[in-house]
């Protein structure tokens, strides 16, 4: 296993005893049998827990996350499930709480347990969704973007989010080679001249990419990982989805067609304004730009040479080379 995933946890002498059996006991999941690490993602430590009565998905939150941030995620997940967004069920422990705290070496791990979805994400499938799958996805995305929050959602900074492109470029520009600066500098200039504050805002997942969309064995589509959800300009959701999930690296025309399908289906539920439609091509470009910047930083500075990071970097280069989708 890539050491990068283990580094997200404090040193644990006996993972099976301290973590796995502890979870089984506290969530009444049966007898522990085995576990396997999910080797995707950039922050949390995720694994599949197998017991004598079933399989479960466990997320151990990054040590960088505060408890308030973790509870923010829980509140969003429970609201989304209530609103019939296709997200895996989340379990309560014996204390009636979703979050379990496990002390480990003078620190504490915070974790949650979710329903295991029998299927694969689109990164594992190595393809973009079909027309019918995009239709399923569009309904859920529109449902997410139409949710009315009962109270103001605390803002969570996300270094991969489009609105933070200029901030992240300033932080990371020293790691760029001249040819990369030549690609990103014009995008940054256009970004700084773009007024996103005037665009309609909504609850936005913000990270609907191939690793965060699952297809189960019955063909049902599930959206996972709302860790960086925020209230953003609504059309950012479409831009990020187009950048990642809908991308067919072998065909600009197929990618553009996927986007047309998504927009057509999405607008059956929520109609985009003329301003949003005009802004979308630029936002897709900005999305590729910040993805390219961050994957270079991950590889060059943090030593992340995972298949996931390499794939995202290559996709960003391809998307930027294509220009606008027509």
C-alpha positions as CSV (number, residue, x, y, z in Angstrom):
1,X,0.0,0.0,0.0
2,X,1.1,3.6,-0.8
3,X,2.7,4.9,2.4
4,X,1.0,8.2,1.7
5,X,-2.3,6.7,3.0
6,X,-0.8,5.4,6.3
7,X,0.8,8.8,6.9
8,X,-2.7,10.2,7.4
9,X,-3.0,8.3,10.7
10,X,-0.9,8.5,13.9
11,X,1.2,5.4,14.6
12,X,-1.2,2.5,15.5
13,X,0.4,-0.7,16.9
14,X,-2.5,-3.0,16.1
15,X,-5.0,-1.6,13.6
16,X,-7.3,-4.6,13.7
17,X,-7.6,-4.5,17.5
18,X,-7.5,-0.8,18.2
19,X,-9.7,0.3,15.3
20,X,-11.5,-2.5,13.5
21,X,-12.8,-4.5,16.4
22,X,-13.5,-1.3,18.3
23,X,-15.8,-0.1,15.4
24,X,-17.5,-3.5,15.2
25,X,-18.3,-3.3,19.0
26,X,-19.4,0.3,19.1
27,X,-21.6,0.2,16.0
28,X,-22.9,-3.4,16.5
29,X,-21.6,-4.6,13.2
30,X,-20.9,-8.2,14.1
31,X,-17.6,-10.0,14.3
32,X,-14.5,-8.5,12.6
33,X,-13.1,-10.5,9.7
34,X,-10.8,-8.3,7.6
35,X,-10.3,-4.8,6.1
36,X,-9.0,-3.2,2.9
37,X,-7.7,0.3,2.4
38,X,-9.4,2.5,-0.3
39,X,-6.4,4.0,-2.1
40,X,-8.0,7.2,-3.5
41,X,-8.6,10.7,-2.1
42,X,-6.3,13.4,-0.8
43,X,-7.1,13.8,2.9
44,X,-9.0,11.2,4.9
45,X,-8.2,7.6,5.5
46,X,-10.9,5.3,4.1
47,X,-11.3,1.6,4.3
48,X,-13.7,-1.3,3.8
49,X,-14.6,-3.2,6.9
50,X,-15.7,-6.8,6.5
51,X,-17.6,-8.6,9.3
52,X,-19.5,-11.8,9.5
53,X,-22.8,-9.9,8.7
54,X,-21.7,-7.6,6.0
55,X,-19.3,-4.9,4.5
56,X,-19.1,-1.3,5.7
57,X,-17.3,1.8,4.5
58,X,-15.3,3.6,7.2
59,X,-14.0,7.1,7.0
60,X,-11.3,8.2,9.5
61,X,-11.1,11.9,9.2
62,X,-7.8,13.6,8.5
63,X,-6.0,14.9,11.6
64,X,-6.2,18.3,9.9
65,X,-10.0,18.4,10.3
66,X,-11.5,19.9,13.4
67,X,-14.4,18.1,15.1
68,X,-16.7,21.0,14.1
69,X,-15.8,20.4,10.4
70,X,-16.5,16.7,10.8
71,X,-19.9,17.4,12.3
72,X,-20.6,19.9,9.5
73,X,-20.1,17.0,7.1
74,X,-22.5,14.8,9.1
75,X,-25.2,17.4,9.1
76,X,-24.9,17.8,5.3
77,X,-25.1,14.0,4.7
78,X,-28.1,13.5,6.9
79,X,-29.9,16.4,5.2
80,X,-29.0,15.1,1.7
81,X,-30.4,11.6,2.5
82,X,-33.5,13.2,3.9
83,X,-33.9,15.1,0.6
84,X,-33.5,11.8,-1.3
85,X,-30.1,12.5,-2.8
86,X,-28.5,9.1,-3.6
87,X,-25.9,9.0,-0.8
88,X,-25.0,5.9,1.2
89,X,-26.7,5.5,4.6
90,X,-24.8,6.6,7.6
91,X,-24.9,4.6,10.9
92,X,-25.2,5.7,14.5
93,X,-23.1,4.1,17.2
94,X,-24.3,2.7,20.6
95,X,-24.3,6.2,22.0
96,X,-26.7,7.5,19.3
97,X,-24.0,9.5,17.7
98,X,-22.7,9.3,14.1
99,X,-19.1,10.1,15.0
100,X,-16.9,7.8,17.0
101,X,-13.9,9.1,18.8
102,X,-11.0,6.6,19.3
103,X,-7.9,7.8,21.4
104,X,-4.6,6.8,19.8
105,X,-1.2,7.8,21.2
106,X,-2.2,11.1,22.9
107,X,-4.4,12.1,20.0
108,X,-7.9,11.1,18.9
109,X,-9.3,9.7,15.7
110,X,-12.7,10.8,14.6
111,X,-14.6,8.4,12.2
112,X,-17.9,7.6,10.7
113,X,-19.4,4.4,9.3
114,X,-21.4,4.2,6.1
115,X,-23.3,1.7,4.0
116,X,-21.0,-0.1,1.6
117,X,-22.0,0.3,-2.0
118,X,-21.3,-2.8,-4.0
119,X,-19.9,-1.4,-7.3
120,X,-17.1,0.8,-8.6
121,X,-16.4,4.5,-9.0
122,X,-15.9,6.0,-12.5
123,X,-12.1,6.2,-11.9
124,X,-12.0,2.5,-11.4
125,X,-14.4,2.0,-14.3
126,X,-12.0,4.1,-16.4
127,X,-14.8,5.8,-18.4
128,X,-17.2,8.7,-18.4
129,X,-20.9,8.0,-17.6
130,X,-23.4,6.9,-20.3
131,X,-26.3,9.1,-21.4
132,X,-28.7,7.3,-19.0
133,X,-26.2,7.6,-16.1
134,X,-25.8,11.3,-16.8
135,X,-29.6,11.6,-16.5
136,X,-29.5,10.0,-13.1
137,X,-26.7,12.2,-12.0
138,X,-28.3,15.4,-13.3
139,X,-31.4,14.8,-11.1
140,X,-29.2,14.4,-7.9
141,X,-27.1,17.4,-8.8
142,X,-30.2,19.6,-9.3
143,X,-31.6,18.3,-6.0
144,X,-28.3,19.2,-4.2
145,X,-28.3,22.7,-5.7
146,X,-31.9,23.3,-4.8
147,X,-31.6,22.4,-1.1
148,X,-32.6,25.2,1.3
149,X,-30.3,25.1,4.3
150,X,-32.0,25.6,7.7
151,X,-29.1,27.7,8.9
152,X,-26.0,29.3,7.4
153,X,-23.4,26.8,6.4
154,X,-20.0,27.6,8.0
155,X,-17.6,28.2,5.2
156,X,-14.8,25.6,4.6
157,X,-11.7,26.6,2.7
158,X,-10.9,24.2,-0.1
159,X,-7.6,24.6,-1.9
160,X,-9.0,22.8,-5.0
161,X,-12.1,25.1,-5.3
162,X,-12.3,27.4,-8.4
163,X,-12.9,30.6,-6.4
164,X,-9.5,30.0,-4.7
165,X,-7.5,29.8,-7.9
166,X,-5.6,33.1,-7.5
167,X,-4.8,32.4,-3.8
168,X,-3.4,28.9,-4.6
169,X,-1.5,30.1,-7.6
170,X,0.3,32.7,-5.5
171,X,1.2,30.0,-2.9
172,X,2.4,27.4,-5.4
173,X,3.8,29.3,-8.4
174,X,7.4,28.7,-7.2
175,X,7.0,25.0,-8.0
176,X,6.0,25.6,-11.6
177,X,8.3,25.3,-14.6
178,X,8.3,28.1,-17.2
179,X,6.1,26.2,-19.7
180,X,3.5,25.6,-16.9
181,X,3.5,29.3,-16.0
182,X,3.0,30.0,-19.7
183,X,-0.2,27.8,-19.6
184,X,-1.6,29.1,-16.3
185,X,-0.7,32.8,-16.3
186,X,-3.3,33.7,-19.0
187,X,-6.0,31.7,-17.2
188,X,-5.2,33.5,-14.0
189,X,-5.5,36.9,-15.8
190,X,-8.9,35.9,-17.1
191,X,-9.9,34.6,-13.6
192,X,-9.0,37.9,-12.0
193,X,-11.3,39.7,-14.5
194,X,-14.3,37.5,-13.9
195,X,-17.1,38.5,-11.5
196,X,-18.3,35.3,-9.8
197,X,-19.9,37.0,-6.9
198,X,-22.9,38.2,-9.0
199,X,-23.7,34.6,-10.1
200,X,-26.7,32.8,-8.3
201,X,-25.5,30.8,-5.3
202,X,-26.5,27.5,-3.9
203,X,-25.3,24.5,-1.9
204,X,-22.6,23.0,-4.1
205,X,-20.9,19.6,-3.7
206,X,-17.9,21.1,-5.4
207,X,-16.0,17.8,-6.1
208,X,-18.2,15.7,-8.4
209,X,-15.3,13.8,-10.0
210,X,-14.8,10.2,-11.1
211,X,-13.7,9.0,-7.6
212,X,-16.8,10.5,-5.9
213,X,-19.4,9.0,-8.2
214,X,-20.2,5.3,-7.8
215,X,-22.2,2.9,-10.0
216,X,-23.5,-0.1,-8.1
217,X,-24.1,-3.6,-9.5
218,X,-27.7,-2.6,-10.4
219,X,-26.7,0.4,-12.4
220,X,-27.7,2.9,-9.7
221,X,-25.6,6.1,-9.4
222,X,-24.4,7.4,-6.0
223,X,-22.7,10.6,-5.1
224,X,-20.3,10.5,-2.2
225,X,-17.8,12.7,-0.2
226,X,-19.4,16.0,0.6
227,X,-16.3,17.0,2.6
228,X,-15.7,20.3,0.7
229,X,-19.3,21.3,0.0
230,X,-20.0,25.0,0.3
231,X,-22.4,27.7,-0.7
232,X,-20.8,28.8,-4.1
233,X,-22.0,30.1,-7.4
234,X,-24.4,27.3,-8.5
235,X,-22.9,26.9,-12.0
236,X,-19.5,25.8,-10.4
237,X,-21.1,22.4,-9.9
238,X,-21.6,22.0,-13.6
239,X,-18.1,23.3,-14.4
240,X,-16.4,20.8,-12.0
241,X,-18.5,17.9,-13.2
242,X,-17.7,18.7,-16.8
243,X,-14.0,19.0,-16.0
244,X,-13.7,15.6,-14.4
245,X,-16.6,13.2,-14.6
246,X,-17.8,14.0,-18.1
247,X,-14.4,14.2,-19.7
248,X,-13.6,11.6,-22.4
249,X,-9.8,12.1,-22.9
250,X,-10.1,10.6,-26.4
251,X,-12.8,12.9,-27.8
252,X,-13.5,16.6,-27.3
253,X,-16.8,16.0,-29.2
254,X,-17.9,13.2,-26.9
255,X,-17.0,15.4,-23.9
256,X,-19.0,18.3,-25.3
257,X,-21.9,16.0,-26.0
258,X,-21.8,14.7,-22.4
259,X,-22.0,18.3,-21.2
260,X,-25.0,19.1,-23.4
261,X,-26.8,16.0,-22.0
262,X,-26.1,17.1,-18.4
263,X,-27.2,20.7,-19.0
264,X,-30.4,19.5,-20.8
265,X,-31.3,17.2,-18.0
266,X,-30.3,19.6,-15.2
267,X,-32.5,22.3,-16.6
268,X,-35.5,20.1,-16.4
269,X,-35.3,20.8,-12.6
270,X,-33.3,24.1,-12.4
271,X,-33.0,26.6,-15.2
272,X,-29.7,28.3,-15.5
273,X,-29.6,32.1,-16.2
274,X,-28.1,33.6,-19.3
275,X,-25.2,34.9,-17.1
276,X,-24.5,31.4,-15.8
277,X,-24.4,29.9,-19.3
278,X,-22.1,32.6,-20.5
279,X,-19.8,32.1,-17.5
280,X,-19.7,28.3,-17.8
281,X,-16.9,28.0,-20.4
282,X,-14.6,30.2,-18.4
283,X,-15.3,28.3,-15.2
284,X,-14.5,25.0,-16.9
285,X,-11.2,26.5,-17.9
286,X,-10.5,27.8,-14.4
287,X,-11.4,24.3,-13.0
288,X,-8.8,22.7,-15.3
289,X,-6.4,25.4,-14.3
290,X,-6.5,24.9,-10.5
291,X,-6.5,21.1,-11.1
292,X,-3.3,21.4,-13.1
293,X,-1.7,23.6,-10.5
294,X,-2.6,21.4,-7.6
295,X,-1.6,18.1,-9.2
296,X,1.8,19.5,-10.1
297,X,2.2,20.7,-6.5
298,X,1.1,17.3,-5.2
299,X,3.6,15.5,-7.4
300,X,6.5,17.9,-7.2
301,X,6.4,19.1,-3.6
302,X,4.4,16.4,-1.7
303,X,5.8,13.4,-3.6
304,X,2.3,12.2,-4.6
305,X,2.9,9.9,-7.6
306,X,-0.4,8.0,-7.3
307,X,-2.3,6.9,-10.3
308,X,-5.2,9.2,-9.3
309,X,-3.0,12.3,-9.2
310,X,-1.2,11.5,-12.4
311,X,-4.5,10.9,-14.1
312,X,-6.0,14.2,-12.9
313,X,-2.9,16.0,-14.1
314,X,-3.1,14.5,-17.6
315,X,-6.8,15.2,-17.8
316,X,-6.2,18.9,-16.9
317,X,-3.6,19.2,-19.6
318,X,-5.9,17.7,-22.2
319,X,-8.8,19.8,-21.2
320,X,-6.7,23.0,-21.3
321,X,-5.4,22.1,-24.7
322,X,-8.9,21.7,-26.1
323,X,-10.1,25.2,-25.2
324,X,-13.9,25.9,-25.0
325,X,-16.3,23.0,-25.5
326,X,-18.8,23.8,-28.3
